[in-house]
């Protein structure tokens, strides 16, 4: 019977935050250099074709960071989803040391299952302080009105986990989210609408884990709520099966304060698959993934069965921490009961 990990997983480490335990890697030096595997089983969201993509993104980053000096900071990560990951078997992460320069370091990481590449990424790191004494600087400002919806700190993560509905905060695995609905939702133009939420990891990331753990945690959360942005700005239902239970990252969560229109009748998105995912880390050393961060997503274009989604992430003091881009393969379907039967054979789009 298959096992989700190569080595029996240890009990969660109470000195570490939930997201550190989820993203823990085990080095496999006995197999070869720069090879790692997931320490614990990875999450397969309801309705998803495979494991949660953010986990693979984050573990690839963690594996790459394990092969470089801490004075080099991640500034960009370009990823491709190749095959759906299977949560019932382990993943092997193979890191290739492409370049070790004085100012920049490059790593590629392949995530493999059963000898097949399911995900690949190229990560670029920049040496701290190599930007010079002066730099040209600007950045997007925190959206208006979002600080009014910043969740109140209750002093204990336990209360926050239990009170998912009382303050609008809900737990999604090792992090929590408060969705603010869609800004400009009354606009007739989908590209002008923006989905917004506050996010942060549960607990406090251990100081010994360093900035690398905060960056991996951020990478994990960038994939939340991302793929469904196109459906939201078009006001379409996300799931084909109206009797199916929505996943934690679905669009079924109601807006907290901003009203949204009802989905268009008889129009649903039957399948959405992430094709690629890019993260630009603007301020690696200022990133605190266990503090509230504001995420805003928009779609400048969709067509030809694909769509593009942009995401910006700020700290609560307004510092732009990261910018993300994702291309999605979207299958838009029309019809009522039974309309999904005619496209069952298309569910293996990427295989």
C-alpha positions as CSV (number, residue, x, y, z in Angstrom):
1,X,0.0,0.0,0.0
2,X,1.5,3.4,-0.9
3,X,2.7,5.8,1.8
4,X,2.5,9.6,1.6
5,X,6.1,9.9,3.0
6,X,9.3,8.0,2.2
7,X,10.1,7.9,5.9
8,X,7.6,7.5,8.7
9,X,6.7,11.1,9.8
10,X,7.6,12.3,13.2
11,X,5.1,13.9,15.6
12,X,4.6,17.6,15.0
13,X,7.2,19.7,16.6
14,X,5.5,21.9,19.2
15,X,8.3,24.5,19.1
16,X,7.5,25.2,15.5
17,X,4.4,26.8,13.9
18,X,1.9,24.6,12.0
19,X,3.2,25.9,8.6
20,X,6.8,24.9,9.5
21,X,5.6,21.4,10.4
22,X,3.6,21.2,7.1
23,X,6.5,22.3,5.0
24,X,9.3,20.3,6.7
25,X,11.7,18.5,4.4
26,X,13.9,15.5,5.0
27,X,17.3,15.5,3.2
28,X,18.1,12.2,1.4
29,X,21.9,12.4,1.4
30,X,22.1,8.6,1.3
31,X,20.4,8.7,-2.2
32,X,22.3,11.7,-3.6
33,X,23.4,15.3,-3.0
34,X,20.7,18.0,-2.8
35,X,17.8,15.6,-2.8
36,X,14.9,16.2,-0.3
37,X,11.5,14.7,0.4
38,X,8.4,15.8,2.2
39,X,8.5,14.9,5.9
40,X,4.7,14.8,6.3
41,X,1.7,14.1,4.1
42,X,0.6,16.9,1.8
43,X,-2.9,18.2,1.5
44,X,-5.2,17.3,-1.3
45,X,-8.0,19.9,-1.4
46,X,-11.6,18.7,-2.1
47,X,-12.4,18.9,-5.9
48,X,-8.7,19.4,-6.8
49,X,-7.0,17.1,-9.2
50,X,-3.9,16.8,-7.0
51,X,-2.1,18.2,-4.0
52,X,-2.3,21.8,-3.0
53,X,0.1,23.6,-5.4
54,X,1.3,26.1,-2.8
55,X,2.8,23.2,-0.8
56,X,5.0,22.1,-3.7
57,X,5.9,25.7,-4.5
58,X,7.0,26.3,-0.9
59,X,8.9,23.0,-0.5
60,X,10.8,23.7,-3.7
61,X,11.8,27.0,-2.3
62,X,12.8,25.5,1.0
63,X,14.9,22.9,-0.8
64,X,16.7,25.5,-2.9
65,X,17.3,27.7,0.2
66,X,18.9,24.7,1.9
67,X,21.7,24.7,-0.7
68,X,22.8,28.4,-0.5
69,X,24.3,30.7,2.1
70,X,21.8,32.7,4.2
71,X,23.3,35.9,2.9
72,X,21.6,35.3,-0.5
73,X,17.9,36.2,-0.6
74,X,15.3,34.9,-3.0
75,X,14.1,37.6,-5.4
76,X,12.2,35.6,-8.1
77,X,10.8,32.2,-8.6
78,X,9.4,30.9,-11.9
79,X,7.3,27.7,-11.7
80,X,5.5,25.3,-14.0
81,X,2.9,22.8,-12.9
82,X,3.5,19.8,-15.1
83,X,1.4,17.0,-13.6
84,X,-1.1,16.7,-10.8
85,X,0.7,15.6,-7.6
86,X,-0.5,12.5,-5.8
87,X,-0.9,13.0,-2.0
88,X,-0.7,9.2,-1.3
89,X,3.0,8.9,-2.4
90,X,6.1,10.9,-1.5
91,X,7.7,13.7,-3.5
92,X,11.4,13.8,-4.2
93,X,12.9,17.3,-4.7
94,X,16.0,17.4,-6.8
95,X,18.0,20.7,-6.6
96,X,20.4,21.6,-9.4
97,X,23.1,24.2,-8.6
98,X,23.0,26.1,-11.9
99,X,25.2,29.0,-10.9
100,X,27.0,30.4,-7.8
101,X,28.0,34.0,-8.6
102,X,29.3,36.8,-6.3
103,X,26.0,38.7,-6.5
104,X,23.5,36.1,-7.8
105,X,22.8,32.4,-7.3
106,X,20.5,30.3,-9.4
107,X,18.9,27.0,-8.6
108,X,16.4,24.8,-10.4
109,X,14.3,22.3,-8.5
110,X,12.3,19.4,-9.9
111,X,9.6,17.8,-7.9
112,X,9.2,14.1,-8.9
113,X,6.9,11.3,-8.3
114,X,7.4,7.8,-9.7
115,X,10.3,9.1,-11.7
116,X,8.2,11.7,-13.4
117,X,8.5,15.5,-13.1
118,X,5.3,16.9,-11.7
119,X,6.6,20.5,-11.0
120,X,9.7,22.5,-11.9
121,X,11.0,25.9,-10.9
122,X,13.9,28.2,-11.3
123,X,14.9,30.3,-8.3
124,X,17.2,33.3,-8.4
125,X,18.9,34.7,-5.3
126,X,20.6,38.0,-4.8
127,X,23.3,38.7,-2.2
128,X,22.2,40.9,0.6
129,X,23.5,44.5,0.2
130,X,24.6,44.1,-3.4
131,X,22.1,46.7,-4.7
132,X,24.4,49.6,-3.8
133,X,24.0,52.6,-1.4
134,X,21.2,54.2,-3.4
135,X,18.4,52.7,-5.4
136,X,15.5,54.0,-7.5
137,X,12.4,52.9,-5.5
138,X,8.6,53.0,-5.9
139,X,5.7,50.6,-5.3
140,X,2.0,50.0,-5.3
141,X,0.3,51.4,-2.2
142,X,-2.0,49.4,0.1
143,X,-5.6,49.6,-1.4
144,X,-7.9,52.0,0.2
145,X,-10.3,50.7,2.8
146,X,-8.7,47.4,3.5
147,X,-7.2,48.4,6.9
148,X,-10.8,48.9,8.1
149,X,-11.3,45.1,7.6
150,X,-8.0,44.1,9.2
151,X,-8.9,41.3,11.7
152,X,-8.6,42.2,15.3
153,X,-5.8,40.5,17.2
154,X,-7.3,38.4,20.0
155,X,-4.0,37.5,21.6
156,X,-4.3,33.7,21.1
157,X,-4.2,31.7,17.9
158,X,-6.4,29.0,19.6
159,X,-9.3,31.5,19.9
160,X,-8.8,32.5,16.3
161,X,-8.9,29.0,15.0
162,X,-12.1,28.2,16.9
163,X,-13.8,31.5,16.1
164,X,-13.6,31.1,12.3
165,X,-17.0,32.6,11.7
166,X,-17.3,35.2,14.6
167,X,-14.7,37.6,13.3
168,X,-14.8,36.5,9.6
169,X,-11.5,34.7,9.8
170,X,-11.4,31.1,8.7
171,X,-8.6,28.6,8.9
172,X,-7.2,27.0,5.7
173,X,-4.7,24.4,6.9
174,X,-1.7,26.1,8.5
175,X,-2.9,29.6,7.8
176,X,-5.9,31.8,8.3
177,X,-7.7,34.2,5.9
178,X,-10.3,36.9,6.1
179,X,-11.8,37.6,2.7
180,X,-13.0,41.0,1.9
181,X,-15.0,40.2,-1.2
182,X,-14.4,41.8,-4.6
183,X,-13.7,45.5,-5.0
184,X,-15.4,47.2,-8.0
185,X,-17.7,44.2,-8.2
186,X,-20.5,46.3,-9.8
187,X,-18.2,47.2,-12.7
188,X,-19.3,45.7,-16.1
189,X,-15.6,45.2,-16.8
190,X,-14.0,42.0,-15.2
191,X,-10.5,43.4,-15.6
192,X,-11.3,46.3,-13.2
193,X,-12.4,44.0,-10.3
194,X,-10.1,43.0,-7.5
195,X,-10.5,40.2,-5.0
196,X,-9.0,41.0,-1.7
197,X,-8.2,39.2,1.5
198,X,-6.0,39.3,4.7
199,X,-3.8,36.3,5.3
200,X,-1.2,35.1,7.7
201,X,0.2,31.8,9.0
202,X,-1.1,30.3,12.2
203,X,1.1,30.6,15.3
204,X,4.5,32.2,15.4
205,X,7.3,31.1,13.1
206,X,10.2,30.0,15.3
207,X,13.1,32.5,15.4
208,X,15.6,29.7,14.7
209,X,14.0,29.1,11.3
210,X,15.1,32.5,10.1
211,X,13.8,34.5,7.2
212,X,13.8,31.4,5.0
213,X,10.8,30.0,6.8
214,X,8.8,33.3,6.4
215,X,9.5,33.3,2.7
216,X,8.5,29.6,2.3
217,X,5.3,30.3,4.2
218,X,4.6,33.3,2.0
219,X,5.1,31.1,-1.1
220,X,2.7,28.6,0.3
221,X,-0.1,31.2,0.8
222,X,0.4,32.8,-2.7
223,X,-1.5,29.9,-4.3
224,X,-4.6,30.3,-2.1
225,X,-7.7,31.9,-3.7
226,X,-5.5,32.5,-6.8
227,X,-6.8,30.1,-9.5
228,X,-10.5,31.1,-9.0
229,X,-10.0,34.8,-9.6
230,X,-11.1,34.6,-13.2
231,X,-14.4,32.9,-12.1
232,X,-14.9,35.6,-9.4
233,X,-14.4,38.6,-11.7
234,X,-16.8,37.1,-14.2
235,X,-19.3,36.2,-11.4
236,X,-19.3,32.5,-12.3
237,X,-19.8,29.6,-10.0
238,X,-16.6,27.7,-9.4
239,X,-17.7,24.1,-9.2
240,X,-19.5,21.9,-11.7
241,X,-21.2,19.7,-9.2
242,X,-23.8,21.7,-7.3
243,X,-24.0,19.0,-4.6
244,X,-20.2,19.0,-4.1
245,X,-18.7,20.3,-0.9
246,X,-16.6,23.4,-1.6
247,X,-12.9,23.4,-0.9
248,X,-11.3,25.8,1.6
249,X,-10.0,27.9,-1.3
250,X,-13.3,28.0,-3.2
251,X,-15.2,31.1,-4.1
252,X,-18.2,30.0,-2.1
253,X,-17.0,31.9,1.0
254,X,-19.3,35.0,1.2
255,X,-17.8,38.5,1.2
256,X,-17.5,39.9,4.6
257,X,-18.7,43.4,4.0
258,X,-18.9,44.0,0.3
259,X,-22.0,42.6,-1.4
260,X,-21.5,40.5,-4.4
261,X,-24.0,39.6,-7.1
262,X,-25.4,36.2,-7.5
263,X,-23.6,33.9,-10.0
264,X,-24.9,34.0,-13.5
265,X,-27.6,31.4,-13.9
266,X,-26.6,28.1,-15.6
267,X,-23.0,29.3,-16.0
268,X,-20.2,27.5,-14.1
269,X,-16.5,26.8,-14.4
270,X,-16.2,23.1,-14.8
271,X,-12.4,22.9,-14.5
272,X,-9.6,25.3,-13.8
273,X,-5.9,24.2,-13.8
274,X,-2.9,26.3,-12.9
275,X,-0.3,26.2,-15.7
276,X,2.5,28.3,-14.2
277,X,3.2,30.5,-11.1
278,X,5.7,33.3,-10.7
279,X,6.6,35.1,-7.4
280,X,8.7,38.3,-7.2
281,X,9.9,38.8,-3.6
282,X,10.5,42.5,-3.2
283,X,11.5,42.7,0.5
284,X,12.6,39.3,1.7
285,X,14.0,40.5,5.1
286,X,10.8,42.5,5.9
287,X,8.5,39.6,5.2
288,X,6.7,38.3,8.3
289,X,4.3,35.6,7.2
290,X,2.9,35.2,10.7
291,X,1.7,38.7,10.7
292,X,-1.3,39.9,8.7
293,X,-0.7,40.6,5.0
294,X,-3.1,42.0,2.5
295,X,-3.5,40.2,-0.9
296,X,-5.2,41.7,-3.9
297,X,-5.8,39.7,-7.1
298,X,-7.0,40.8,-10.5
299,X,-7.2,39.4,-14.0
300,X,-6.1,41.7,-16.9
301,X,-7.1,39.1,-19.6
302,X,-8.8,35.8,-20.3
303,X,-9.5,34.1,-23.6
304,X,-8.6,31.2,-25.8
305,X,-9.2,28.8,-22.8
306,X,-6.7,30.5,-20.6
307,X,-6.6,33.4,-18.2
308,X,-4.0,35.6,-16.5
309,X,-4.1,36.5,-12.8
310,X,-2.0,39.1,-11.0
311,X,-1.5,39.3,-7.2
312,X,0.1,41.9,-4.9
313,X,0.9,41.2,-1.3
314,X,1.5,44.0,1.3
315,X,2.4,43.9,5.0
316,X,-0.1,45.6,7.2
317,X,2.1,48.8,7.3
318,X,1.8,49.1,3.5
319,X,5.1,47.7,2.4
320,X,4.7,45.8,-1.0
321,X,6.3,42.4,-0.1
322,X,5.6,40.4,-3.3
323,X,4.0,40.4,-6.7
324,X,2.7,37.2,-8.3
325,X,1.6,36.1,-11.7
326,X,-0.3,32.9,-12.6
327,X,-1.7,31.6,-15.9
328,X,-4.7,29.4,-15.7
329,X,-6.3,27.0,-18.1
330,X,-10.0,27.6,-17.8
331,X,-12.9,25.4,-19.2
332,X,-16.1,27.4,-19.1
333,X,-19.2,25.4,-19.5
334,X,-22.9,26.1,-19.8
335,X,-26.0,24.0,-18.9
336,X,-28.0,22.5,-16.1
337,X,-28.2,19.1,-14.5
338,X,-26.1,16.5,-16.3
339,X,-24.1,19.0,-18.4
340,X,-20.8,17.8,-16.9
341,X,-21.2,14.3,-18.3
342,X,-20.2,15.3,-21.8
343,X,-16.7,16.5,-20.7
344,X,-15.7,13.9,-18.1
345,X,-13.0,12.7,-20.5
346,X,-11.4,16.1,-20.4
347,X,-10.6,16.0,-16.7
348,X,-7.0,14.8,-17.3
349,X,-6.0,18.0,-19.2
350,X,-2.4,18.0,-18.1
351,X,-1.7,14.2,-18.2
